[in-house]
Amino acid sequence: MGLTANFIYAVAFVLNSILTVYFWIVIISALMSWINPDPYNPIVRTLRSLTEPVFHKVRSVIPFIVVGGLDLSPIAVLLGIRFVQIFVVQSLYQFAAGM
């Protein structure tokens, strides 16, 4: 592989790693919403600050995502992450391999 192919492969790898970490952050944040932890805990505040802006954006774009008081925005975010991993990251890997 050439220099450009290695660069594209590295970009795909880093993007996939970031998306995987954020996938788990969303899952942990959704699970924490069930137990209602201390809002002053620094870990809870960090997780909320990482996920709540994205959840808010999803709720504003898809208003019917809250059904009967049940917020389904984490599921929409998880599906979006998987879509990007399957479509964009795999396309980048294939493009790099074909160079």
C-alpha positions as a Markdown table, in Angstrom:
| # | Residue | x | y | z |
|---|---|---|---|---|
| 1 | Met | 0.0 | 0.0 | 0.0 |
| 2 | Gly | 1.1 | 3.5 | -0.7 |
| 3 | Leu | 1.3 | 6.5 | 1.6 |
| 4 | Thr | -2.2 | 7.7 | 0.7 |
| 5 | Ala | -3.7 | 4.3 | 1.3 |
| 6 | Asn | -2.0 | 4.0 | 4.7 |
| 7 | Phe | -3.3 | 7.4 | 5.6 |
| 8 | Ile | -6.9 | 6.5 | 4.6 |
| 9 | Tyr | -6.6 | 3.2 | 6.5 |
| 10 | Ala | -5.4 | 5.1 | 9.6 |
| 11 | Val | -8.2 | 7.6 | 9.4 |
| 12 | Ala | -10.7 | 4.7 | 9.1 |
| 13 | Phe | -9.1 | 3.0 | 12.1 |
| 14 | Val | -9.2 | 6.1 | 14.3 |
| 15 | Leu | -12.8 | 7.0 | 13.3 |
| 16 | Asn | -13.9 | 3.4 | 14.1 |
| 17 | Ser | -12.1 | 3.5 | 17.5 |
| 18 | Ile | -13.7 | 6.9 | 18.4 |
| 19 | Leu | -17.2 | 5.6 | 17.4 |
| 20 | Thr | -16.7 | 2.4 | 19.4 |
| 21 | Val | -15.8 | 4.4 | 22.5 |
| 22 | Tyr | -18.7 | 6.7 | 22.0 |
| 23 | Phe | -21.0 | 3.7 | 21.5 |
| 24 | Trp | -20.1 | 2.4 | 24.9 |
| 25 | Ile | -20.4 | 5.9 | 26.5 |
| 26 | Val | -24.0 | 6.1 | 25.1 |
| 27 | Ile | -24.8 | 2.7 | 26.5 |
| 28 | Ile | -23.4 | 3.6 | 30.0 |
| 29 | Ser | -25.3 | 6.9 | 30.0 |
| 30 | Ala | -28.6 | 5.2 | 29.1 |
| 31 | Leu | -28.1 | 2.6 | 31.8 |
| 32 | Met | -27.3 | 5.3 | 34.3 |
| 33 | Ser | -30.5 | 7.1 | 33.5 |
| 34 | Trp | -32.4 | 4.1 | 34.9 |
| 35 | Ile | -30.7 | 4.2 | 38.3 |
| 36 | Asn | -30.7 | 8.0 | 38.7 |
| 37 | Pro | -27.1 | 8.5 | 40.2 |
| 38 | Asp | -25.8 | 11.5 | 42.1 |
| 39 | Pro | -25.8 | 14.4 | 39.5 |
| 40 | Tyr | -22.8 | 16.0 | 41.3 |
| 41 | Asn | -20.6 | 13.0 | 40.7 |
| 42 | Pro | -17.8 | 14.1 | 38.2 |
| 43 | Ile | -18.2 | 10.8 | 36.2 |
| 44 | Val | -21.9 | 11.3 | 35.9 |
| 45 | Arg | -21.4 | 14.9 | 34.8 |
| 46 | Thr | -18.8 | 14.0 | 32.2 |
| 47 | Leu | -21.0 | 11.3 | 30.7 |
| 48 | Arg | -24.0 | 13.6 | 30.6 |
| 49 | Ser | -22.0 | 16.4 | 29.0 |
| 50 | Leu | -20.7 | 14.0 | 26.4 |
| 51 | Thr | -24.1 | 12.5 | 25.5 |
| 52 | Glu | -26.8 | 15.0 | 26.3 |
| 53 | Pro | -26.0 | 17.5 | 23.4 |
| 54 | Val | -26.3 | 14.6 | 20.9 |
| 55 | Phe | -29.5 | 13.3 | 22.5 |
| 56 | His | -31.0 | 16.8 | 22.5 |
| 57 | Lys | -30.2 | 17.2 | 18.8 |
| 58 | Val | -31.8 | 13.8 | 18.0 |
| 59 | Arg | -34.9 | 14.8 | 20.0 |
| 60 | Ser | -35.1 | 18.1 | 18.1 |
| 61 | Val | -34.7 | 16.5 | 14.7 |
| 62 | Ile | -37.0 | 13.5 | 15.4 |
| 63 | Pro | -39.7 | 14.8 | 17.8 |
| 64 | Phe | -41.6 | 11.5 | 18.0 |
| 65 | Ile | -38.5 | 9.8 | 19.5 |
| 66 | Val | -40.0 | 10.3 | 23.0 |
| 67 | Val | -42.8 | 7.8 | 23.2 |
| 68 | Gly | -45.1 | 7.8 | 26.2 |
| 69 | Gly | -42.4 | 9.3 | 28.4 |
| 70 | Leu | -39.8 | 6.8 | 27.2 |
| 71 | Asp | -36.8 | 8.5 | 25.5 |
| 72 | Leu | -35.6 | 6.5 | 22.6 |
| 73 | Ser | -32.9 | 8.9 | 21.5 |
| 74 | Pro | -30.0 | 6.7 | 22.8 |
| 75 | Ile | -31.2 | 3.9 | 20.6 |
| 76 | Ala | -31.3 | 6.3 | 17.6 |
| 77 | Val | -27.8 | 7.4 | 18.4 |
| 78 | Leu | -26.5 | 3.8 | 18.7 |
| 79 | Leu | -28.1 | 3.0 | 15.3 |
| 80 | Gly | -26.5 | 6.1 | 13.8 |
| 81 | Ile | -23.1 | 5.1 | 15.1 |
| 82 | Arg | -23.5 | 1.5 | 13.7 |
| 83 | Phe | -24.6 | 2.9 | 10.4 |
| 84 | Val | -21.5 | 5.2 | 10.2 |
| 85 | Gln | -19.3 | 2.3 | 11.2 |
| 86 | Ile | -20.7 | -0.1 | 8.6 |
| 87 | Phe | -21.1 | 2.4 | 5.7 |
| 88 | Val | -18.4 | 5.0 | 6.1 |
| 89 | Val | -15.6 | 3.2 | 8.0 |
| 90 | Gln | -15.9 | 0.0 | 5.9 |
| 91 | Ser | -16.0 | 2.0 | 2.7 |
| 92 | Leu | -12.8 | 3.8 | 3.8 |
| 93 | Tyr | -11.2 | 0.4 | 4.6 |
| 94 | Gln | -12.2 | -1.0 | 1.2 |
| 95 | Phe | -11.0 | 2.2 | -0.6 |
| 96 | Ala | -7.6 | 2.0 | 1.1 |
| 97 | Ala | -7.3 | -1.7 | 0.3 |
| 98 | Gly | -8.1 | -1.0 | -3.4 |
| 99 | Met | -5.4 | 1.6 | -3.8 |
